[in-house]
Amino acid sequence: MKVSVTQQQLAHGLGLVSRAVSPRSTLAVLANILVVTDEGRLRLSATNLELGISCWIGAQIADEGAITVPARTLSDLVNTLPNDIVHLELNAATQTLNVRCGMSNTDIKGIDAQEFPPMPVADMQDGIQLNAADFKEMIQQVAFAASADEARPVLHGVSMNITGDTAVLAATDGFRISVRQAALSEALVKPFSAIVPARALTELARIASDGDETVSMALPPGRGQVIFRLKDAELISQLIDGNFPDFRAIIPRSFKGTTILTTNVFLKACRQAEIIARESNNVIRLNIQPGGDQPGKVEITAQSEETGSSENFVEATVEGSSIVIAFNVRFLREVLEVIKTPNIILLTNANNTPAMIQPVGEDSFQHVIMPMHLG
């Protein structure tokens, strides 16, 4: 292998795939990145056997070849190189990759590319086509609500259902549920349902662009995996086996109280309250008060025996009777951070029943959040 590539492109590609490198594994090759020539371009690939990421970068290829090299060593080296052409040359006899750029000349010992786990291949022609920017926003609005509890692996994932021309993503950790739906440009003949690890989708959102790029999604037959293909990148993930909770049965059908708040103002107040609340199990209280002839208001309070107390008032449009309800402030902050509309609706029934947050003017996103006990 003898390849020339710009330092910027190489650094960018290594940054994309490095997130799939296994930090702890009995297989040494999983700590490596596969560097291989592929149809006139340079392909970089990494996998931890659950998640795999590949990207293709433009390069001048004098000789074909492949090798795997330690991910951290190559990434750290390339990041220190000047913004110039990087020359990569493989010594197949010693399995050593020579990296030259400017006045720098480094040899990195690698492992034979034959030992790298093969990446599955699927026919992307028949794959499901998704708009990258829309799918990225969908992921950002649900993946954060997935669980990190090792005892409930099915909740580590995002439920993905496509029926006809409607795609629905949902995630829950047992205390909150985030649901986002979107219309597809083309209807599917056969319904699609799978549980995709939240981490895999988060990585996909990270590498996807905000433009009109298309994401193709396909399932290699019989492998329990999903492949997402972008223009210059590909992400492969194991699917989670199991039954996702019926989240639709948990979402309340009606509410007694409606509170409309300015998204940024409410988010700022929650962030301020979190400074105190994080020392007391993240509990904050919302005292929602209708205003009658005047604008209503929401009093946001947090208290910690060690740190102190916090009190903020924000104006709101309140319909229904007054209510005092407690929430985990981190949960509130995280959902407010992914809502793009200027205003949000907080829907409530009682201080011990689920509440719901929605963007004003958009019914495609629903976030149900359980209240905390009022001590």
N, C-alpha and C positions, 0 to 999 in steps of 0.2 A: 504493500500500500504506500502510495506517495500522493499526498493531497496538499493543496494550498487553500486557505480559508481566512476571512478577515477575523481579527480578534473579537470585534463586537458581535458578529454572528455566532462565533464559537462560544463566547461567554454567555450569550442569551440562550443558546440551545442547551448548554450544560445546566444553566439555572432552571430551565423548564423540567428537564428529566431527573435532576438530582433529588427531587422530592419523592421519587419512587424508590430510591436506593434503600436497601435494608440496613438499618444502623446496627442491628444485632442479628447475626445469623451464623449457623454452623457451616454454611456454604460460603467460602471466601469469594466466589465469583459474584455473589449477590451484593457485595460491597463495591462492585465495579460497574462502569458504564461501558456498554458495547459501542465501539466506534467502527463503522463499516461503510464502505462505498455502496451506493444503491441507485442504480439507473441514473448516473450522472450527477448525483448529489451525495452529500455525506449524511448518514443517519446515525443519530445518537439514541440509545435505548437504555432504560433502567427498569428493574422490577424487584419487588419483594415477594413475588409469587401470588400476592393478593391484588396488587396494583402494578400496572406497567405503563410507562409513558415513553413514547418515541417522538422525535422531531427530526425534520429534514431541513438541511441548510445548504444553500448554494456553495459550490466549491469547484476548484479546478482540479480534476483528477488525472494524474499521470499514470498511476498504477492502481488496480483494484486490490482490495484486501480487507481484513477485519481483525480486530483485537479487542480485548476488554482490559481496561486500566482502572486503578483505584479512583473512585469518584471524587473523593475529597482532594487527593493529590492533584488530579488534572484540573479540577475547578479552581482550587487555590492558585495554581500556577498560572492558568489562563487569565485570571482576574488581575494578576500583577503585571501582565505583559503590556507593552505599549500598543496604542491603537494603530496596528500595522498588519501586514500579512503574516499569518502563522503557517509554517510548513510542518506537516506531519509525515513522518516516514517510519514504516515498520521494518524492523529486522526480524523476519520470520524465524530464523534459526534460534535466536535468543528470546523471542517473544518480548521485545523491547520496543517502545514507541519513542522515537526521537522527536522532540518539539523544539523548533527553532523560530525565533522572532526577534528581529533587530539584532542586538548584541547578546541575546540570551540563547543558550543551547542546553537542553535538558533531556536526559534519558529516563523514561519511566518503565519499570518492569511490569508486565501485564500477565494475563492468563489467556490461554488459547480461547478464541471465540467459540469453538465447538462446545465448550463447557457451559456457555451461557444458555439459560432456558429458552426454548423456542417460543416466539410470540405467536399466538393464534392468528389465523387469517380467516376473514369472512368476506362474502360477496356483498360489498357495500352498494352495489347497483340496486338491490332490493331493500336497502335499509330505509329506516324512517328518517325523513328529512325535517330538521328543526332549524328555525332561525337562531343563530348563535347568541345574538344580543338578548332576545326574548327568553331563551332557555337559561342564559346566564342570570337574568333577573329572577326567574322562577327559582333557580337553585338558591340564590342568595336570600330569598324570602322564606325558604323552608328548612334548609340544611342545618341552620343554627339551632333548631329546636330538637334535633335528634339527640338521643341519650348517649352518655359516655359510660353507662353502667355495664360492666362486663357480664353481669348475671342475666341481662336481657339482650342478647345479641341482635334479635330482630328489630329492636328499637334503635340500633346503631345505624339503621338504614333509612332511606327515603323511599316511600311507596310511590311507584310510578305506574300510572294507569292511562292508557290511551284507548278511547272508544270513539269510533267514527272520526270526527275532526276535532275532538276535545282531548287535551292532555291535562292530567291532574297529578300534581306532586303533593305529598303530605309527609310530615315528620312529627314525631311526638316523643317526649321523654317521660310521659305519665303525669306531668304537671302542666303541660301546655301542648297545644296542637297548632301547627302551622299548615295551612292548605292554600295552594295556589293553582288556578287553572288557566288555560290559554287555548285559543283556537289554532288549529293547524291549517296550513294553506291547502293541504290535500287530505281527504279522509282516508283512514285505514280500512281495508276490507276485513282484516282479522284483528280483533282486540288484542292489546298488548298489556301485560301486567308483570311487574318484577319489583324486587326490593334491592335497591342499589346502595352500597355503603355511602354514608353521608360524606366521608372523607374523600372518596373518589369523585363525587360530584363537585365538592368544594375545589378540588384540584382542577377539574374540568373548567369550572367557572374562572379559575385563575389564569388558565392558558388561553381561554376563548377571547376573541376580540369583541369590541362593542359595535362593530360595523354590520354589514349585511352578509357576512360570512354564513355559510350553512354548516350545521353539524349533522353528520350521517350516523345513525345508530343501528347496530345490527347485533344479533345473537348468534355466535357460532353454534351449530347444532350439537347438542349433547354435552356441552362443556360447562354449563352453569356460569357463563361469562357474558359480559356485554362489551362491545367495542364502540367507542365514539371516535369518529374520524373528522378532523378539521382539515383546512387546506394544507398546512405544513406540520401537523402534529396528529398524534393518535393516542388515545387513552384506553387501556383495557382493564377491566375490573372483574373480580369474582362477584357473583350475586349472592345475596343472603337467602338461605333457605328457611322457610317458615311462613306463618300466617300473620300478616300485619293486622293490628287491631282495627275494628270497624269504627273509624273516627267519625263517620257521618252520624252514627247513633249517639255520639257524645256531644255533638254540637247542639246547643239549645235552639229551639225553633222560634222562640219569642222572648222579648225582654220588656221589663217594666220601665227601665230608665235609659235615657239616651243623653250622652254628654259629648258635645263637639268641642275639640280643642285644637289650637294651632300646633302642628306637629313639632316644629323647631323649639317653640316656647316650652312645651310639655317635656320634650327630650332634655332641654337644658336644665329644667327644674329637677328631673329625675337624676341627672348626672350629679347635681349639687347634693341632693339627698343621699345619693349612694356613698358619698365620702364619709358620712356618718353611719349609714345603714350597714355598710360592709363589716362593721365591728359588732353587729347584732343580727346575724343571720340574714342580712339583706332585706329586713322587713321595713316597708314604708306604709304609711296610712294615707288614704285619699278620703278627705271629707268633702263630698260632692254636695254643693248647695245651690238650689235654684234661686234665681234672683227676682222673680216676679216681674215688676216693671223695669228693673235694672238687669244688667248682664249677670249671669250666674258666675260662680267661682269654684275652684277646687283648691283646697288647702292640702299641701303635701308635707307630711311631717316624718321625721326620722329621729330615733333616740337611741343612744348607747350609753350605758353606765360608765364606760371607760373614756369615750371620746367627747360626748356632749349631745346636743340636740340641734335639729335643723327644721326650719319652717319656711315654706314658700307658698305664695298664692299665685294662681294663674286664672285669667278670665276664661269663661266657657259658656256655651249655650247649653243649658240644662233643661231637659224635659223629664218630668216625673218627680217623685219626692226625694228629699235629701237622703243620703246614705253614707256611712263610713265603712270603707272596705280596705283590707290590707293586701299588698302584693309583694312578691319578690322583686325588688327594684331592678336587679340585673335582667330578669325576664322582660320587664317593661322596656328598659333601655334597648335591649337587643332587638325587639320587634320594632320600636320606633326608628331605629337606625336603618332599617331596610324598607321603610315606607317612603315613597317619593312624593306623595301628594302634600299640598300645603296644610291640609287639615285631616284629623282622624276622628273617628267615632268610637267612643267607649260605651258598650252596651252592658247593662247590669240588671240583675234581678234582686239578689239579696247578698249579704256579706259572707255567706257560706256556700254560694253556688257559682258555677263558672261564669266568667265575664268574657266579652269578645271585643276585639279591636279590629277595625276595618278602615281602609283609606276612604275618605269622603269622595264619592263619585265613581268608585271602582268596586264592583262586587266580585271581582275575580280573586281577591285575597281575603282570607279569614284567619284570624289568630285567636284561638280560645285559650284562656289563661285561668288557672285555678287560684282562688284567693288563699291567703294565709290566715291562720287562726288569730283572731283578735284577742290578745292577752289582757 
